[in-house]
């Protein structure tokens, strides 16, 4: 299978697979960091609300 520019798909397949795996891992890491930061923001918001009640 060849593209118009002469690339051989089978030669590019390992590279495509590696970049796909790295992309999926990066998306997973970003998701976990976002989840963690959302949790921290929620805790901070609760602390601020409790401080407002004290005053």
N, CA, C and O atoms as a Tinker XYZ file with bonds, in Angstrom:
   220  protein
     1  N      0.844000   -1.187000    0.000000    73     2
     2  CA     0.000000    0.000000    0.000000    64     1     3
     3  C      0.883000    1.241000    0.000000    63     2     4     5
     4  O      1.691000    1.416000    0.911000    81     3
     5  N      0.750000    2.081000   -0.973000    73     3     6
     6  CA     1.584000    3.281000   -1.042000    64     5     7
     7  C      0.719000    4.530000   -1.166000    63     6     8     9
     8  O     -0.342000    4.530000   -1.790000    81     7
     9  N      1.219000    5.589000   -0.545000    73     7    10
    10  CA     0.542000    6.874000   -0.670000    64     9    11
    11  C      0.978000    7.563000   -1.957000    63    10    12    13
    12  O      1.865000    7.077000   -2.658000    81    11
    13  N      0.364000    8.675000   -2.258000    73    11    14
    14  CA     0.688000    9.436000   -3.470000    64    13    15
    15  C      2.140000    9.917000   -3.427000    63    14    16    17
    16  O      2.819000    9.934000   -4.454000    81    15
    17  N      2.617000   10.307000   -2.241000    73    15    18
    18  CA     3.972000   10.846000   -2.124000    64    17    19
    19  C      5.030000    9.751000   -2.098000    63    18    20    21
    20  O      6.224000   10.054000   -2.094000    81    19
    21  N      4.622000    8.491000   -2.082000    73    19    22
    22  CA     5.583000    7.394000   -2.107000    64    21    23
    23  C      5.916000    6.829000   -0.736000    63    22    24    25
    24  O      6.844000    6.031000   -0.611000    81    23
    25  N      5.177000    7.227000    0.298000    73    23    26
    26  CA     5.409000    6.653000    1.623000    64    25    27
    27  C      4.915000    5.217000    1.647000    63    26    28    29
    28  O      3.871000    4.901000    1.077000    81    27
    29  N      5.659000    4.363000    2.301000    73    27    30
    30  CA     5.228000    2.983000    2.460000    64    29    31
    31  C      4.531000    2.878000    3.818000    63    30    32    33
    32  O      5.148000    3.142000    4.850000    81    31
    33  N      3.276000    2.503000    3.826000    73    31    34
    34  CA     2.478000    2.466000    5.050000    64    33    35
    35  C      3.054000    1.484000    6.065000    63    34    36    37
    36  O      3.036000    1.753000    7.266000    81    35
    37  N      3.563000    0.353000    5.597000    73    35    38
    38  CA     4.081000   -0.656000    6.521000    64    37    39
    39  C      5.358000   -0.175000    7.213000    63    38    40    41
    40  O      5.637000   -0.582000    8.341000    81    39
    41  N      6.130000    0.680000    6.557000    73    39    42
    42  CA     7.327000    1.228000    7.205000    64    41    43
    43  C      6.944000    2.235000    8.284000    63    42    44    45
    44  O      7.634000    2.362000    9.296000    81    43
    45  N      5.860000    2.939000    8.071000    73    43    46
    46  CA     5.435000    3.962000    9.031000    64    45    47
    47  C      4.608000    3.391000   10.180000    63    46    48    49
    48  O      4.411000    4.065000   11.191000    81    47
    49  N      4.124000    2.165000   10.037000    73    47    50
    50  CA     3.211000    1.599000   11.031000    64    49    51
    51  C      3.787000    1.595000   12.456000    63    50    52    53
    52  O      3.088000    2.023000   13.374000    81    51
    53  N      5.040000    1.127000   12.688000    73    51    54
    54  CA     5.566000    1.161000   14.074000    64    53    55
    55  C      5.599000    2.576000   14.651000    63    54    56    57
    56  O      5.292000    2.775000   15.827000    81    55
    57  N      5.964000    3.544000   13.840000    73    55    58
    58  CA     6.003000    4.934000   14.303000    64    57    59
    59  C      4.605000    5.420000   14.651000    63    58    60    61
    60  O      4.406000    6.080000   15.671000    81    59
    61  N      3.645000    5.095000   13.807000    73    59    62
    62  CA     2.259000    5.502000   14.056000    64    61    63
    63  C      1.754000    4.878000   15.353000    63    62    64    65
    64  O      1.080000    5.542000   16.141000    81    63
    65  N      2.077000    3.610000   15.578000    73    63    66
    66  CA     1.634000    2.921000   16.798000    64    65    67
    67  C      2.261000    3.569000   18.029000    63    66    68    69
    68  O      1.572000    3.811000   19.020000    81    67
    69  N      3.566000    3.852000   17.973000    73    67    70
    70  CA     4.256000    4.465000   19.117000    64    69    71
    71  C      3.654000    5.831000   19.439000    63    70    72    73
    72  O      3.372000    6.130000   20.599000    81    71
    73  N      3.458000    6.657000   18.413000    73    71    74
    74  CA     2.881000    7.981000   18.659000    64    73    75
    75  C      1.441000    7.893000   19.157000    63    74    76    77
    76  O      1.010000    8.727000   19.952000    81    75
    77  N      0.704000    6.903000   18.701000    73    75    78
    78  CA    -0.669000    6.720000   19.186000    64    77    79
    79  C     -0.669000    6.373000   20.667000    63    78    80    81
    80  O     -1.457000    6.919000   21.439000    81    79
    81  N      0.221000    5.458000   21.062000    73    79    82
    82  CA     0.311000    5.064000   22.474000    64    81    83
    83  C      0.731000    6.259000   23.326000    63    82    84    85
    84  O      0.164000    6.495000   24.393000    81    83
    85  N      1.731000    7.018000   22.851000    73    83    86
    86  CA     2.167000    8.193000   23.609000    64    85    87
    87  C      1.056000    9.231000   23.732000    63    86    88    89
    88  O      0.924000    9.876000   24.772000    81    87
    89  N      0.270000    9.392000   22.698000    73    87    90
    90  CA    -0.842000   10.343000   22.742000    64    89    91
    91  C     -1.885000    9.913000   23.763000    63    90    92    93
    92  O     -2.394000   10.733000   24.527000    81    91
    93  N     -2.199000    8.619000   23.770000    73    91    94
    94  CA    -3.183000    8.108000   24.731000    64    93    95
    95  C     -2.674000    8.285000   26.155000    63    94    96    97
    96  O     -3.434000    8.672000   27.043000    81    95
    97  N     -1.385000    8.001000   26.379000    73    95    98
    98  CA    -0.810000    8.188000   27.711000    64    97    99
    99  C     -0.847000    9.660000   28.123000    63    98   100   101
   100  O     -1.166000    9.975000   29.269000    81    99
   101  N     -0.527000   10.551000   27.205000    73    99   102
   102  CA    -0.537000   11.984000   27.519000    64   101   103
   103  C     -1.942000   12.448000   27.880000    63   102   104   105
   104  O     -2.122000   13.220000   28.822000    81   103
   105  N     -2.931000   11.980000   27.137000    73   103   106
   106  CA    -4.320000   12.340000   27.435000    64   105   107
   107  C     -4.709000   11.820000   28.818000    63   106   108   109
   108  O     -5.393000   12.512000   29.572000    81   107
   109  N     -4.275000   10.604000   29.153000    73   107   110
   110  CA    -4.560000   10.031000   30.468000    64   109   111
   111  C     -3.936000   10.845000   31.587000    63   110   112   113
   112  O     -4.575000   11.101000   32.608000    81   111
   113  N     -2.681000   11.254000   31.397000    73   111   114
   114  CA    -1.991000   12.049000   32.417000    64   113   115
   115  C     -2.678000   13.399000   32.595000    63   114   116   117
   116  O     -2.875000   13.852000   33.723000    81   115
   117  N     -3.042000   14.039000   31.495000    73   115   118
   118  CA    -3.739000   15.329000   31.571000    64   117   119
   119  C     -5.069000   15.170000   32.302000    63   118   120   121
   120  O     -5.435000   16.016000   33.119000    81   119
   121  N     -5.793000   14.085000   32.010000    73   119   122
   122  CA    -7.076000   13.832000   32.674000    64   121   123
   123  C     -6.877000   13.665000   34.179000    63   122   124   125
   124  O     -7.627000   14.232000   34.974000    81   123
   125  N     -5.854000   12.876000   34.573000    73   123   126
   126  CA    -5.612000   12.657000   35.998000    64   125   127
   127  C     -5.206000   13.952000   36.702000    63   126   128   129
   128  O     -5.656000   14.218000   37.816000    81   127
   129  N     -4.356000   14.760000   36.056000    73   127   130
   130  CA    -3.951000   16.029000   36.664000    64   129   131
   131  C     -5.138000   16.973000   36.808000    63   130   132   133
   132  O     -5.260000   17.671000   37.814000    81   131
   133  N     -6.012000   16.997000   35.808000    73   131   134
   134  CA    -7.201000   17.850000   35.871000    64   133   135
   135  C     -8.118000   17.396000   36.997000    63   134   136   137
   136  O     -8.665000   18.217000   37.734000    81   135
   137  N     -8.283000   16.080000   37.126000    73   135   138
   138  CA    -9.126000   15.534000   38.183000    64   137   139
   139  C     -8.569000   15.915000   39.557000    63   138   140   141
   140  O     -9.318000   16.287000   40.460000    81   139
   141  N     -7.227000   15.815000   39.703000    73   139   142
   142  CA    -6.585000   16.155000   40.969000    64   141   143
   143  C     -6.746000   17.644000   41.272000    63   142   144   145
   144  O     -7.051000   18.016000   42.405000    81   143
   145  N     -6.542000   18.498000   40.263000    73   143   146
   146  CA    -6.652000   19.937000   40.501000    64   145   147
   147  C     -8.095000   20.326000   40.812000    63   146   148   149
   148  O     -8.331000   21.214000   41.632000    81   147
   149  N     -9.069000   19.667000   40.162000    73   147   150
   150  CA   -10.474000   19.935000   40.475000    64   149   151
   151  C    -10.775000   19.586000   41.929000    63   150   152   153
   152  O    -11.496000   20.311000   42.615000    81   151
   153  N    -10.216000   18.469000   42.389000    73   151   154
   154  CA   -10.426000   18.040000   43.769000    64   153   155
   155  C     -9.812000   19.057000   44.733000    63   154   156   157
   156  O    -10.426000   19.421000   45.736000    81   155
   157  N     -8.589000   19.514000   44.420000    73   155   158
   158  CA    -7.932000   20.496000   45.280000    64   157   159
   159  C     -8.695000   21.819000   45.297000    63   158   160   161
   160  O     -8.812000   22.452000   46.346000    81   159
   161  N     -9.214000   22.238000   44.149000    73   159   162
   162  CA    -9.998000   23.473000   44.101000    64   161   163
   163  C    -11.263000   23.351000   44.936000    63   162   164   165
   164  O    -11.670000   24.303000   45.601000    81   163
   165  N    -11.882000   22.183000   44.899000    73   163   166
   166  CA   -13.097000   21.959000   45.682000    64   165   167
   167  C    -12.783000   22.034000   47.178000    63   166   168   169
   168  O    -13.532000   22.638000   47.946000    81   167
   169  N    -11.658000   21.409000   47.588000    73   167   170
   170  CA   -11.266000   21.457000   48.995000    64   169   171
   171  C    -10.963000   22.889000   49.424000    63   170   172   173
   172  O    -11.343000   23.311000   50.517000    81   171
   173  N    -10.278000   23.634000   48.559000    73   171   174
   174  CA    -9.949000   25.021000   48.870000    64   173   175
   175  C    -11.216000   25.861000   49.000000    63   174   176   177
   176  O    -11.318000   26.712000   49.883000    81   175
   177  N    -12.172000   25.617000   48.123000    73   175   178
   178  CA   -13.444000   26.333000   48.163000    64   177   179
   179  C    -14.181000   26.037000   49.468000    63   178   180   181
   180  O    -14.761000   26.936000   50.076000    81   179
   181  N    -14.157000   24.769000   49.897000    73   179   182
   182  CA   -14.815000   24.403000   51.157000    64   181   183
   183  C    -14.137000   25.084000   52.337000    63   182   184   185
   184  O    -14.810000   25.518000   53.273000    81   183
   185  N    -12.793000   25.183000   52.302000    73   183   186
   186  CA   -12.075000   25.863000   53.378000    64   185   187
   187  C    -12.457000   27.339000   53.423000    63   186   188   189
   188  O    -12.661000   27.903000   54.498000    81   187
   189  N    -12.551000   27.955000   52.258000    73   187   190
   190  CA   -12.922000   29.371000   52.207000    64   189   191
   191  C    -14.331000   29.580000   52.759000    63   190   192   193
   192  O    -14.576000   30.543000   53.485000    81   191
   193  N    -15.248000   28.692000   52.421000    73   191   194
   194  CA   -16.615000   28.807000   52.926000    64   193   195
   195  C    -16.650000   28.642000   54.437000    63   194   196   197
   196  O    -17.382000   29.355000   55.122000    81   195
   197  N    -15.854000   27.696000   54.967000    73   195   198
   198  CA   -15.846000   27.491000   56.417000    64   197   199
   199  C    -15.223000   28.700000   57.117000    63   198   200   201
   200  O    -15.638000   29.054000   58.221000    81   199
   201  N    -14.235000   29.332000   56.489000    73   199   202
   202  CA   -13.645000   30.547000   57.066000    64   201   203
   203  C    -14.648000   31.693000   57.055000    63   202   204   205
   204  O    -14.663000   32.506000   57.979000    81   203
   205  N    -15.474000   31.770000   56.038000    73   203   206
   206  CA   -16.496000   32.816000   55.972000    64   205   207
   207  C    -17.535000   32.633000   57.077000    63   206   208   209
   208  O    -18.039000   33.614000   57.625000    81   207
   209  N    -17.855000   31.391000   57.400000    73   207   210
   210  CA   -18.851000   31.122000   58.447000    64   209   211
   211  C    -18.326000   31.516000   59.819000    63   210   212   213
   212  O    -19.091000   31.952000   60.680000    81   211
   213  N    -17.013000   31.363000   60.025000    73   211   214
   214  CA   -16.417000   31.687000   61.324000    64   213   215
   215  C    -16.500000   33.184000   61.592000    63   214   216   217
   216  O    -16.761000   33.595000   62.722000    81   215
   217  N    -16.283000   33.999000   60.573000    73   215   218
   218  CA   -16.257000   35.463000   60.756000    64   217   219
   219  C    -17.604000   36.046000   60.970000    63   218   220
   220  O    -17.732000   37.259000   61.138000    81   219
